[in-house]
Amino acid sequence: MASDDDGEERPRRRRRYRRRSRPAPEEGNRLVAAIVVGVVVVLFAAGGWYYFRSNSQTEAALAEMRALPLVGVLMADNPEAEARLKAAVQEEISNPSTDGTTRPLALIADLRRQYILPALRSSDDTSATAAVAARATLAAYLQKANPQACREFAAGGIQRPDRLDDEGQRLFRNVLQALETAYRNGRKSGKPLPMATRAEVLDMLRDAGFRKVDFDRLNAFATLSNDVACEIELKVDQVPPKLPADKRGAFARFVLNN
């Protein structure tokens, strides 16, 4: 932890402090957006290391997309989604996009909203918190082994997971497997479970020990060094076990759905 952390504070005192010092709504939204930026991209783009090349053949491009986190299982579970992706790839090959977002990746974002997020919203407490815990384990390892990759993970996803060392790749695969488990659990259930609101997440972070220095770092995440960015990522991923049992799943589902 950083040396400017001001030490432990009893939960009751934090609760009283929260009533006096709750951030304004706009500030809270910025903070929560910073919290989840490192989680969202890994769900469908593996940190952005996939990119569509206009000279790729259709099947090669589809194979690349199947390797993306949760996209392969999405395609296997929904043949119509695979057909739509194939059509998007073929259209991109014949008429490349010029607005900075390729058709296949734009479609993946739409499919994520249509299929993946509702499933994660329905994942039970065990699978949702396990997915966040897997992230914490990877971040803890990368904090010492590869701070740059850890920062990439925190900022949106590791650009080249294949360049991690053997243990890093193993832990990264564990993250993907945990996400898939949560996705399949929620898809089977199909019943949305309670998910924390943005305001509740801010309160949960305080209950888990976040202080002004932590929120300041989240709010200025783009300017952080590799080490500090990794530290704050790890601290976020370690929140669920520090919460009461009835709040852990709601926090984890929020993280997985934003």
NORBEL-V112402 format. One line per field, one symbol per residue. ss: DSSP state (@ for helix, = for strand, . for the rest). phi: phi as a letter, one per 20 degrees, with the letter a starting at -180 (. if undefined). psi: psi as a letter, one per 30 degrees, with the letter a starting at -180 (. if undefined). Layout:
ss = ???
phi = ???
psi = ???
//
This chain:
ss = ..........@@@@@@@@@@@...@@@@@@@@@@@@@@@@@@@@.@@@.........@@@@@@@@@....@@@@@@@.@@@@@@@@@@@@@@@@........@@@@@@@@@@@@@@@@@@@...@@@@@@@@@@@@@@@@@@@@@.@@@@@@@@@.....@@@..@@@@@@@@@@@@@@@@@@@@@@@@........@@@@@@@@@@....@@@@@@@@.@@@..@@@@@@@@@@@@..@@@..@@@@@@@@@@@@..
phi = .ffefenfcfgffffffffecfffgffgffffgffeffeffffcclmnffbedfeffgffffffffefgmfffffffcgfffffffffffffffbgfcencffgfffgfffgffdffffffdffgfffffffffffffffffgeebgffffggfeqpffcgfeffgfffffffffffffffffffffffmdgdgcfeffffgfffffeofcgfffffgfcgfeffgfffffffffffefgfeeggfdfffffffgfdc
psi = llfgkgllkkeeeeeeeeefgklleeeeeeeeeeefefeeefffghggfkkkkfgkleeeeeeeeffkkfeeeeeefieeeeeeeeeeeeeeefiklggfjleeeeeeeeeeeeeeeeeefgkleeeeeeeeeeeeeeeeefeeeieeeeeeeefflkeiffglleeeeeeeeeeeeeeeeeeeeeeeegjklkkkleeeeeeeeeffgkaeeeeeeefhefflleeeeeeeeeeefgeefflkeffeeeeeeeefg.
//
